[in-house]
Amino acid sequence: MTDTTTAPRSKGASLAIVTGLYVVAIAAAAAWLYLGPDTAYLWLDALIADLVATAVVFVGSRIVSNSSCYDAYWSVIPPLLAVYWWLERDPGADGVRFALLSVVLWLWAIRLTANWVYAWPGLHHEDWRYPMLREKNPRVEMAVDLMGIHVFPTVQVFAAMLPVYAVTRSERAWGWLDLVALVVGVGAVALQLAADTQQHRFARTKKPGESLVTGLWAWSRHPNYLGEILMWVSLLLFGLSALPGQWWWQVIGVVGMVAMFLGASIPMMEKRSLERRPGYQDVIDSVPMLLPRPPRRS
């Protein structure tokens, strides 16, 4: 990849480029779904279309030399997948359950995408993890970019969306578990919103090396990640309510999400914080990593 400092520095121009790239990617996916060859499985058709769109975003990210073009794809595609599956639903699929699920999914997608738009400076900035991953494997840098930064998260999110597919395949009426899922999902979005808002406010006035240890961040070192996991748990609960006997393939995505956050995302963030913040070890010693606990008295 070339130096991203050659990319446009205007945030407005950067967002316009990424938006245009997503329009092309989604159009390519739609063309595959409605003009390309069909498989025997609706979910597989959707996965192939998802990968087609991912390939378009990958090409675009290479052109502008910034893999952060992919970042918003995480939250933009899931609602579109849900809409496609609902349009192709089984005739007896329960509309109430899908409506409740849609409330959670769209609230999450709009909030997370808006947070990315607010926080992303533009094409002159790339997520710090991407260059690190490519530099560790310089001989296969393009493969790492394609598979590790683009394809892997696409497959991860698709697997976590399988409970939504289950909702569109079930004639089972909605019930109490769907209400639990709604509460968990809305609560997860509210948790992420509060955590990110506190983080943005802290970033405006923080001193070099200072750590955020107030508000939700005094209860958990990663409340935003906790909210993300709970949102996917919410979708799983909707799916289990729809097809309880087919739980085994619905849990794959959530298990993968938890493994990714615990095994990769959080350790990378912790290592970076330890390197950049002299007092972060004290935060580790006093604040739980994920599951919240009341702050300890000094």
Secondary structure as GFF3:
##gff-version 3
##sequence-region A 1 298
A	DSSP	three_ten_helix	4	6	.	.	.	ID=ss1
A	DSSP	alpha_helix	11	35	.	.	.	ID=ss2
A	DSSP	alpha_helix	42	63	.	.	.	ID=ss3
A	DSSP	three_ten_helix	67	70	.	.	.	ID=ss4
A	DSSP	alpha_helix	73	87	.	.	.	ID=ss5
A	DSSP	alpha_helix	95	119	.	.	.	ID=ss6
A	DSSP	alpha_helix	129	136	.	.	.	ID=ss7
A	DSSP	three_ten_helix	138	140	.	.	.	ID=ss8
A	DSSP	alpha_helix	141	143	.	.	.	ID=ss9
A	DSSP	pi_helix	144	151	.	.	.	ID=ss10
A	DSSP	alpha_helix	152	160	.	.	.	ID=ss11
A	DSSP	alpha_helix	162	167	.	.	.	ID=ss12
A	DSSP	alpha_helix	176	205	.	.	.	ID=ss13
A	DSSP	three_ten_helix	215	218	.	.	.	ID=ss14
A	DSSP	alpha_helix	223	242	.	.	.	ID=ss15
A	DSSP	three_ten_helix	244	246	.	.	.	ID=ss16
A	DSSP	alpha_helix	247	260	.	.	.	ID=ss17
A	DSSP	pi_helix	261	265	.	.	.	ID=ss18
A	DSSP	alpha_helix	266	276	.	.	.	ID=ss19
A	DSSP	alpha_helix	280	286	.	.	.	ID=ss20
###
